[in-house]
Amino acid sequence: MKFFLLFSLIGFCCAQYDPQTQYGRTSIVQLFEWRWADIAKECERYLAPKGFGGVQVSPPSENIVIYRPPRPWWERYQPISYKICTRSGNEDEFRDMVTRCNNVGVRIYVDAVINHMCAASGGAGTNSTCGSYFNAHNREFPAVPYSAWDFNDSKCDRDVYDYKNANEARTRLLSGFLYLALEKDYVRGKVADYMNRLIDVGVAGFRLDAAEYMWPADIKTILDKLHNLNTQWFSAGSRPYIYQEVNNLGNETMNLRSGIVAEYKYGAILCTVIRKWDGQKMANLKNWGEDWGFMPSDRALVFVDNHETQRGHGVEGACILSFWDARMYKMAVGFMLAHPYGFTRVMSSYRWTRNFQNGKDVNDWIGPPNNNGVIKEVTINPDKTCGNDWVCEHRWRQIRNMVTFRNIVNGQPFSNWWDNGSNQVAFGRGNKGFIVFNNDDWSLSTTLQTGLPAGTYCDVISGDKIDGNCTGIKVYVDSDGKAQFSISNSAEDPFIAIHAESKL
């Protein structure tokens, strides 16, 4: 019995760190502000065939409608109720999306806003995505229902100034939002009811928005109330994957150091290396991971950018790469997907009019492509890219092929590191994959030990292996596992990647 209890506890501990992706799928994608109908289609036509493990979706709970500025992205982070009713679609469409994605092995992770409701300045009325009445001034949200008793009034008159002070950040107001009294059983129950409804529908987990502003004990109590995952798609006893937003860039330096954390520092520090800021160079990445101050690998969800950082939102002064910096961005995402550290999430964006001033985009409020507030369909062009101002980085050949690379090398050791002391580096993943970068201002030409079996391989960055043929660069590995690599400093994509399944 003692051994049974011990192994049960070990199993429970490990379960909370399991992203619940289908076996062999190791990355998820954030389809920011997509409609549920478009996500369902993308799961079936692209994500499942290309080996993506899941999708992080925008908050599905009813939110306030903001007209000044017109329909910004951040209105999704100001809930009015827990009805599944937003500009992405209604509850029926949400359920259909979850079912269709799960049926092809692509999991859904919900961006959950549970720390607060809308801002105190939100007024009163029915200007919400489902028409529910609310009165922010009186703290009345009858569609939940919440009343003034359910909010933490100690946070309503003072804003947060010292984000390094955990007590102040968790006991004062953030950006005018009405903080819920998460220490109260009733409020915890309402939050858990909302999350459990989504679990029962079939979602695999949650991103906890604003986790650093909630007391860890309150989070734990809520998570303890959650159901196991739906056994239609998950094994009995499976627990939801929970990753917590801990924005530790700029002034926000708190880290929960418990559970799984969305590591904001990861992309920002990798950016300084790729941009070669402050004397950084890629040769320094040999010990990339926990030695750089990150969470343990099994407790970190990592990304190069997300919906906030790519706009400079809340990360003023930090180094950020996004689709606007395509050449460097693809290198950074390629490195992330090749390296074994963390659980990886790639970004899929939409375009907006860019106007950076003092490290912040003054147009950071712009919402998704729309017609009079109605989100535009994600159309697919003949070359498989997206139209209607959807960027769809996850469909870029270099990124989706590196998602495949990560799947193939999963579980293989980090090996055969090489660098030139500057910004030319290479490394392998056991005998399954090898990648080479040239981020210097001069060309690379050298012979390297790949660890791969002899043969001819197709570089999955410059092309694809199709019906046994290669549309890109061919790499010849000799009987000793060595290969010659040449990468011009002016190459559009200054890196090469080969893996076991790209062998011709």
C-alpha positions as CSV (number, residue, x, y, z in Angstrom):
1,M,0.0,0.0,0.0
2,K,2.9,2.4,0.8
3,F,4.4,1.8,-2.6
4,F,1.0,2.3,-4.3
5,L,0.5,5.6,-2.6
6,L,4.0,6.7,-3.4
7,F,3.6,5.9,-7.1
8,S,0.1,7.5,-7.1
9,L,1.7,10.8,-5.8
10,I,4.5,10.6,-8.3
11,G,1.9,10.0,-11.1
12,F,-0.2,13.0,-9.9
13,C,2.9,15.2,-9.8
14,C,4.0,14.3,-13.3
15,A,0.4,14.6,-14.6
16,Q,0.2,18.3,-13.9
17,Y,3.3,18.9,-16.2
18,D,1.9,16.8,-19.0
19,P,0.6,18.9,-21.9
20,Q,-1.7,16.1,-22.9
21,T,-0.7,16.3,-26.6
22,Q,-1.1,13.2,-28.7
23,Y,2.1,11.0,-28.7
24,G,4.8,12.4,-31.0
25,R,3.4,15.9,-31.1
26,T,5.6,18.3,-29.2
27,S,4.5,21.9,-30.1
28,I,1.4,24.0,-30.0
29,V,0.4,27.2,-31.8
30,Q,-1.3,30.4,-30.6
31,L,-3.9,31.2,-33.2
32,F,-4.5,34.7,-31.9
33,E,-8.0,36.1,-32.3
34,W,-9.1,33.4,-34.8
35,R,-12.7,32.4,-35.2
36,W,-13.7,29.0,-33.8
37,A,-14.9,28.0,-37.2
38,D,-11.5,28.8,-38.8
39,I,-9.6,27.0,-36.0
40,A,-11.7,23.8,-36.6
41,K,-10.8,23.9,-40.3
42,E,-7.1,24.6,-39.6
43,C,-6.9,21.6,-37.3
44,E,-8.2,19.3,-40.0
45,R,-6.5,20.7,-43.1
46,Y,-3.1,21.7,-41.7
47,L,-2.3,21.4,-38.1
48,A,-2.9,17.6,-37.7
49,P,-1.2,16.7,-41.0
50,K,1.8,18.8,-40.1
51,G,2.2,17.4,-36.6
52,F,1.1,20.3,-34.4
53,G,0.0,19.2,-30.9
54,G,-2.5,21.8,-30.0
55,V,-3.9,25.4,-30.3
56,Q,-4.0,28.1,-27.7
57,V,-7.2,30.0,-28.4
58,S,-8.2,33.6,-27.3
59,P,-10.4,34.0,-24.2
60,P,-13.8,32.5,-25.0
61,S,-15.7,34.2,-22.2
62,E,-18.1,37.1,-22.9
63,N,-16.3,40.4,-22.8
64,I,-17.0,44.1,-22.9
65,V,-17.2,45.7,-26.3
66,I,-14.9,48.7,-26.5
67,Y,-15.4,51.4,-29.1
68,R,-12.7,53.9,-28.1
69,P,-10.3,52.7,-29.4
70,P,-12.4,50.7,-31.8
71,R,-12.6,47.0,-30.9
72,P,-9.0,46.5,-29.5
73,W,-7.5,43.1,-29.0
74,W,-7.4,43.6,-25.3
75,E,-11.1,43.9,-24.9
76,R,-11.0,40.0,-24.9
77,Y,-9.2,40.3,-21.5
78,Q,-12.1,42.2,-19.8
79,P,-14.8,39.6,-19.0
80,I,-18.5,40.4,-18.4
81,S,-19.6,36.8,-17.8
82,Y,-18.5,33.2,-18.3
83,K,-20.8,32.6,-21.2
84,I,-19.0,31.2,-24.2
85,C,-19.9,34.1,-26.5
86,T,-17.3,36.3,-28.2
87,R,-16.4,37.7,-31.6
88,S,-14.7,34.4,-32.3
89,G,-18.0,32.6,-32.1
90,N,-20.8,31.2,-29.9
91,E,-20.8,28.2,-27.6
92,D,-22.0,25.8,-30.3
93,E,-19.2,26.8,-32.6
94,F,-16.7,26.5,-29.8
95,R,-17.9,23.0,-29.0
96,D,-17.7,22.0,-32.7
97,M,-14.1,23.3,-32.8
98,V,-13.0,21.4,-29.8
99,T,-14.6,18.2,-31.0
100,R,-13.2,18.5,-34.6
101,C,-9.7,19.4,-33.4
102,N,-9.6,16.6,-30.8
103,N,-10.9,14.1,-33.4
104,V,-7.7,14.7,-35.4
105,G,-5.4,14.7,-32.4
106,V,-5.0,18.5,-32.0
107,R,-5.7,19.7,-28.4
108,I,-7.3,23.0,-27.4
109,Y,-5.8,25.3,-24.6
110,V,-8.0,28.2,-23.4
111,D,-6.6,31.6,-22.4
112,A,-8.5,31.9,-19.1
113,V,-9.1,35.4,-17.6
114,I,-10.0,34.6,-14.0
115,N,-8.2,37.3,-12.0
116,H,-10.7,40.1,-12.8
117,M,-13.7,41.3,-14.7
118,C,-13.7,44.4,-16.8
119,A,-12.2,47.8,-15.8
120,A,-14.0,49.9,-13.3
121,S,-14.3,52.6,-16.0
122,G,-16.3,50.2,-18.1
123,G,-19.6,51.9,-17.3
124,A,-22.9,50.1,-17.3
125,G,-25.3,48.6,-19.9
126,T,-25.3,45.7,-22.4
127,N,-22.3,46.6,-24.5
128,S,-20.9,43.1,-24.3
129,T,-20.3,40.4,-26.9
130,C,-23.4,38.5,-25.8
131,G,-25.6,41.4,-24.6
132,S,-25.4,40.6,-20.9
133,Y,-26.1,43.5,-18.6
134,F,-23.4,44.7,-16.2
135,N,-22.6,47.7,-14.0
136,A,-18.9,48.1,-13.5
137,H,-19.2,51.0,-11.1
138,N,-21.4,49.0,-8.8
139,R,-19.5,45.8,-9.4
140,E,-22.6,44.1,-10.7
141,F,-22.3,41.2,-13.2
142,P,-25.6,39.4,-12.9
143,A,-24.9,37.0,-15.7
144,V,-22.3,35.2,-13.5
145,P,-23.7,36.3,-11.0
146,Y,-21.1,38.5,-9.1
147,S,-22.0,41.4,-6.9
148,A,-19.9,44.0,-4.9
149,W,-19.3,41.3,-2.3
150,D,-17.3,39.2,-4.7
151,F,-14.6,41.8,-5.4
152,N,-11.6,42.7,-3.4
153,D,-12.2,46.4,-2.6
154,S,-8.8,46.8,-1.1
155,K,-7.6,46.8,-4.7
156,C,-10.0,49.3,-6.1
157,D,-8.6,52.6,-5.1
158,R,-4.8,52.1,-5.5
159,D,-2.9,51.2,-8.6
160,V,0.2,49.0,-8.7
161,Y,3.4,51.0,-8.9
162,D,6.1,48.5,-7.7
163,Y,5.7,45.4,-9.8
164,K,8.7,43.8,-8.1
165,N,6.7,43.8,-4.8
166,A,4.6,40.6,-4.8
167,N,2.4,41.8,-2.0
168,E,1.6,45.2,-3.7
169,A,1.0,43.5,-7.1
170,R,-1.5,41.1,-5.5
171,T,-3.3,43.5,-3.2
172,R,-3.6,46.6,-5.5
173,L,-5.3,47.4,-8.8
174,L,-3.9,46.5,-12.2
175,S,-4.8,48.8,-15.0
176,G,-8.1,49.6,-13.4
177,F,-9.5,46.1,-13.6
178,L,-12.0,44.9,-11.0
179,Y,-10.1,42.2,-9.1
180,L,-12.1,39.2,-8.0
181,A,-12.0,38.1,-4.3
182,L,-10.4,34.8,-5.2
183,E,-9.9,34.0,-1.5
184,K,-13.7,33.6,-1.2
185,D,-15.2,30.1,-1.7
186,Y,-18.1,31.4,-3.8
187,V,-15.8,33.2,-6.3
188,R,-13.4,30.2,-6.5
189,G,-16.5,28.0,-7.2
190,K,-17.7,30.2,-10.0
191,V,-14.2,30.3,-11.6
192,A,-13.9,26.5,-11.3
193,D,-17.4,26.0,-12.7
194,Y,-16.4,28.0,-15.8
195,M,-13.2,26.1,-16.3
196,N,-14.9,22.7,-15.6
197,R,-17.5,23.5,-18.3
198,L,-14.6,23.9,-20.8
199,I,-12.9,20.8,-19.6
200,D,-16.1,18.8,-20.0
201,V,-16.4,20.1,-23.6
202,G,-13.0,18.7,-24.2
203,V,-10.3,21.3,-23.7
204,A,-6.9,20.0,-22.7
205,G,-5.7,22.9,-20.5
206,F,-5.5,26.6,-19.8
207,R,-3.2,29.6,-19.9
208,L,-3.8,31.5,-16.7
209,D,-3.8,35.2,-17.6
210,A,-2.3,37.6,-15.0
211,A,-1.1,34.7,-12.8
212,E,1.5,36.8,-11.1
213,Y,-1.3,39.0,-9.7
214,M,-3.0,36.1,-8.0
215,W,-1.9,34.5,-4.7
216,P,-0.5,31.1,-5.4
217,A,-2.7,29.5,-2.7
218,D,-5.8,30.9,-4.4
219,I,-4.7,29.4,-7.8
220,K,-4.0,26.0,-6.2
221,T,-7.4,25.9,-4.5
222,I,-9.1,26.6,-7.8
223,L,-7.1,24.1,-9.7
224,D,-7.8,21.5,-7.1
225,K,-11.5,21.9,-8.0
226,L,-11.0,21.1,-11.6
227,H,-12.3,17.9,-13.3
228,N,-10.2,15.3,-15.0
229,L,-10.1,15.6,-18.7
230,N,-12.9,14.3,-20.9
231,T,-12.3,10.5,-21.5
232,Q,-13.7,10.7,-25.0
233,W,-10.2,11.9,-26.0
234,F,-8.0,11.5,-22.9
235,S,-7.1,8.6,-20.8
236,A,-8.9,8.2,-17.4
237,G,-7.5,10.4,-14.7
238,S,-5.7,12.9,-17.1
239,R,-5.4,16.3,-15.6
240,P,-5.6,19.6,-17.4
241,Y,-2.3,21.2,-18.5
242,I,-2.0,24.6,-16.7
243,Y,0.6,27.2,-17.6
244,Q,0.7,30.5,-15.8
245,E,1.4,33.9,-17.4
246,V,4.3,35.4,-15.4
247,N,5.5,38.4,-17.3
248,N,8.9,38.8,-15.8
249,L,10.2,41.4,-18.3
250,G,10.5,45.1,-17.7
251,N,9.3,45.9,-14.2
252,E,7.5,42.7,-13.7
253,T,10.1,40.4,-12.2
254,M,8.0,38.0,-10.0
255,N,8.2,34.4,-10.7
256,L,5.8,31.9,-9.1
257,R,8.4,29.1,-9.1
258,S,5.7,26.6,-8.9
259,G,3.7,24.8,-11.6
260,I,4.3,25.6,-15.3
261,V,5.3,29.1,-16.3
262,A,5.1,30.8,-19.6
263,E,8.7,32.0,-19.7
264,Y,8.7,35.5,-21.1
265,K,12.4,35.8,-20.5
266,Y,13.1,33.0,-22.9
267,G,12.2,34.9,-26.1
268,A,13.6,38.2,-24.9
269,I,17.0,36.8,-24.0
270,L,17.1,34.8,-27.2
271,C,16.4,38.0,-29.1
272,T,19.4,39.7,-27.6
273,V,21.6,36.9,-28.8
274,I,20.1,36.8,-32.3
275,R,20.4,40.6,-32.5
276,K,23.8,40.5,-31.0
277,W,23.0,43.1,-28.4
278,D,25.3,43.9,-25.4
279,G,28.1,41.7,-26.8
280,Q,25.9,38.6,-26.9
281,K,26.7,35.9,-29.5
282,M,25.2,32.6,-30.5
283,A,28.3,30.7,-29.2
284,N,27.0,31.6,-25.7
285,L,24.0,29.3,-26.3
286,K,25.9,26.1,-25.6
287,N,24.5,26.0,-22.1
288,W,21.1,27.4,-23.1
289,G,18.3,26.6,-20.6
290,E,18.2,26.5,-16.8
291,D,21.7,27.9,-16.6
292,W,20.3,31.2,-18.0
293,G,17.9,31.5,-15.0
294,F,14.9,29.8,-16.6
295,M,12.4,27.4,-14.9
296,P,13.3,23.7,-15.0
297,S,12.6,22.4,-18.6
298,D,9.5,20.4,-17.6
299,R,8.0,23.5,-16.0
300,A,8.5,26.0,-18.8
301,L,6.3,26.8,-21.8
302,V,8.6,28.7,-24.1
303,F,8.0,31.1,-27.1
304,V,9.8,33.7,-29.1
305,D,6.9,36.1,-29.1
306,N,3.2,36.3,-28.2
307,H,0.3,38.7,-28.7
308,E,1.7,41.1,-26.1
309,T,5.4,41.1,-26.6
310,Q,5.2,41.6,-30.4
311,R,3.5,44.9,-29.8
312,G,5.9,46.0,-27.0
313,H,2.9,45.7,-24.7
314,G,4.0,45.5,-21.0
315,V,7.6,44.7,-22.0
316,E,9.0,48.2,-22.7
317,G,12.8,48.1,-23.2
318,A,12.9,44.3,-23.8
319,C,14.3,42.8,-26.9
320,I,11.5,41.3,-29.0
321,L,11.5,39.5,-32.4
322,S,8.3,39.0,-34.4
323,F,7.2,38.4,-38.0
324,W,8.2,42.0,-38.8
325,D,11.8,40.8,-38.4
326,A,11.4,37.7,-40.6
327,R,15.0,36.7,-41.2
328,M,16.0,36.8,-37.5
329,Y,12.7,35.6,-36.3
330,K,12.9,32.4,-38.3
331,M,16.4,31.7,-36.9
332,A,15.1,32.3,-33.3
333,V,12.1,30.0,-33.8
334,G,14.3,27.4,-35.5
335,F,16.7,27.4,-32.6
336,M,13.8,27.1,-30.1
337,L,12.3,24.1,-31.9
338,A,15.6,22.4,-32.4
339,H,16.8,22.8,-28.8
340,P,15.4,20.3,-26.2
341,Y,14.5,22.9,-23.5
342,G,10.9,23.5,-22.6
343,F,7.5,22.9,-24.2
344,T,7.3,25.0,-27.3
345,R,4.6,27.3,-28.6
346,V,4.8,29.1,-32.0
347,M,2.9,32.3,-32.8
348,S,0.4,33.0,-35.5
349,S,-0.4,36.7,-35.9
350,Y,-2.3,39.2,-38.0
351,R,-0.9,42.4,-39.5
352,W,-1.5,45.9,-38.2
353,T,-0.1,49.3,-39.0
354,R,3.1,49.4,-37.1
355,N,4.3,52.6,-35.3
356,F,6.9,52.1,-32.7
357,Q,7.9,55.0,-30.4
358,N,10.2,54.6,-27.4
359,G,10.1,50.8,-27.7
360,K,6.3,50.6,-27.7
361,D,3.9,50.3,-30.6
362,V,1.4,53.2,-30.3
363,N,-1.0,51.2,-32.5
364,D,-0.7,48.2,-30.1
365,W,-4.5,48.3,-29.6
366,I,-5.5,47.3,-33.1
367,G,-7.8,44.3,-33.2
368,P,-7.9,41.4,-35.7
369,P,-8.8,41.9,-39.4
370,N,-12.5,42.7,-39.5
371,N,-15.4,44.1,-41.3
372,N,-17.3,46.5,-39.0
373,G,-16.2,44.5,-36.0
374,V,-16.8,41.1,-37.5
375,I,-13.6,39.0,-37.7
376,K,-12.6,38.2,-41.2
377,E,-12.3,34.6,-42.4
378,V,-8.8,33.2,-42.5
379,T,-8.5,32.6,-46.2
380,I,-5.8,30.3,-47.7
381,N,-3.9,31.4,-50.8
382,P,-2.8,29.0,-53.6
383,D,0.7,28.9,-52.1
384,K,-0.7,27.8,-48.8
385,T,-0.1,31.2,-47.1
386,C,-2.9,33.1,-45.5
387,G,-4.9,36.0,-46.9
388,N,-7.2,38.7,-45.4
389,D,-4.2,40.2,-43.4
390,W,-3.6,37.0,-41.4
391,V,0.2,36.4,-41.2
392,C,0.1,32.7,-40.2
393,E,3.7,32.2,-39.3
394,H,2.9,28.6,-38.4
395,R,2.4,28.0,-42.1
396,W,5.9,29.4,-43.1
397,R,7.9,26.5,-44.5
398,Q,10.8,27.1,-42.2
399,I,8.6,27.1,-39.0
400,R,6.3,24.2,-39.8
401,N,9.2,22.1,-41.0
402,M,11.0,22.8,-37.7
403,V,7.8,21.7,-35.8
404,T,8.3,18.4,-37.7
405,F,12.0,18.4,-36.8
406,R,11.2,18.7,-33.1
407,N,8.7,15.8,-33.3
408,I,11.3,13.6,-34.9
409,V,14.2,14.4,-32.5
410,N,12.0,14.3,-29.4
411,G,13.8,12.4,-26.6
412,Q,17.2,12.6,-28.3
413,P,20.1,14.1,-26.4
414,F,21.6,17.5,-27.2
415,S,24.9,16.6,-29.0
416,N,27.7,17.5,-31.3
417,W,27.8,21.2,-30.4
418,W,30.1,23.3,-32.6
419,D,30.7,27.0,-32.7
420,N,33.3,29.4,-34.2
421,G,33.5,31.5,-31.0
422,S,31.1,34.0,-32.6
423,N,27.7,33.6,-34.3
424,Q,28.2,30.4,-36.3
425,V,26.9,27.4,-34.3
426,A,25.6,23.9,-34.9
427,F,24.3,21.1,-32.8
428,G,22.6,17.7,-33.1
429,R,19.8,15.8,-31.4
430,G,21.3,12.3,-31.1
431,N,21.3,10.5,-34.4
432,K,18.0,12.0,-35.5
433,G,18.7,15.6,-36.4
434,F,21.3,18.3,-37.0
435,I,21.0,22.1,-37.4
436,V,23.6,24.8,-38.4
437,F,23.3,28.6,-38.1
438,N,25.3,31.4,-39.6
439,N,24.4,34.7,-37.9
440,D,27.8,36.3,-38.7
441,D,28.6,39.0,-41.2
442,W,30.7,36.5,-43.2
443,S,30.0,33.2,-44.9
444,L,30.2,29.8,-43.3
445,S,31.9,26.8,-45.0
446,T,33.0,23.9,-42.8
447,T,32.8,20.2,-42.3
448,L,30.9,19.1,-39.1
449,Q,30.1,15.9,-37.3
450,T,26.3,15.5,-37.6
451,G,25.8,12.1,-35.7
452,L,23.4,11.0,-38.5
453,P,23.7,7.9,-40.6
454,A,25.4,8.2,-44.0
455,G,23.2,9.4,-46.9
456,T,21.8,12.3,-48.8
457,Y,19.4,14.6,-46.8
458,C,17.1,17.4,-47.8
459,D,17.5,20.7,-45.9
460,V,14.0,21.4,-44.6
461,I,14.7,25.1,-44.3
462,S,15.3,25.8,-47.9
463,G,12.9,23.2,-49.3
464,D,10.8,20.1,-48.8
465,K,11.2,16.4,-49.4
466,I,8.4,15.6,-51.8
467,D,8.0,12.1,-53.3
468,G,11.6,11.3,-52.6
469,N,12.9,14.5,-54.2
470,C,14.3,17.6,-52.6
471,T,13.2,21.1,-53.5
472,G,16.0,22.7,-51.5
473,I,19.6,22.3,-50.6
474,K,20.9,18.7,-50.5
475,V,23.3,17.7,-47.7
476,Y,25.7,14.7,-48.1
477,V,26.6,12.8,-44.9
478,D,29.6,10.5,-45.2
479,S,30.2,7.1,-43.5
480,D,31.8,8.9,-40.5
481,G,28.7,11.0,-40.0
482,K,30.4,14.2,-41.3
483,A,29.0,16.7,-43.8
484,Q,30.1,19.9,-45.5
485,F,27.9,22.9,-44.8
486,S,28.1,26.2,-46.7
487,I,25.8,29.2,-45.7
488,S,26.2,32.6,-47.2
489,N,26.0,35.6,-44.8
490,S,23.5,37.1,-47.2
491,A,21.3,34.0,-47.4
492,E,17.6,34.6,-47.0
493,D,17.4,32.0,-44.3
494,P,21.0,31.6,-42.8
495,F,20.4,28.2,-41.3
496,I,20.2,24.5,-42.5
497,A,18.4,21.7,-40.8
498,I,18.3,18.0,-41.6
499,H,16.6,15.1,-39.8
500,A,16.0,11.3,-40.1
501,E,12.9,11.7,-42.2
502,S,14.5,14.2,-44.6
503,K,16.9,11.5,-45.9
504,L,16.4,10.9,-49.6
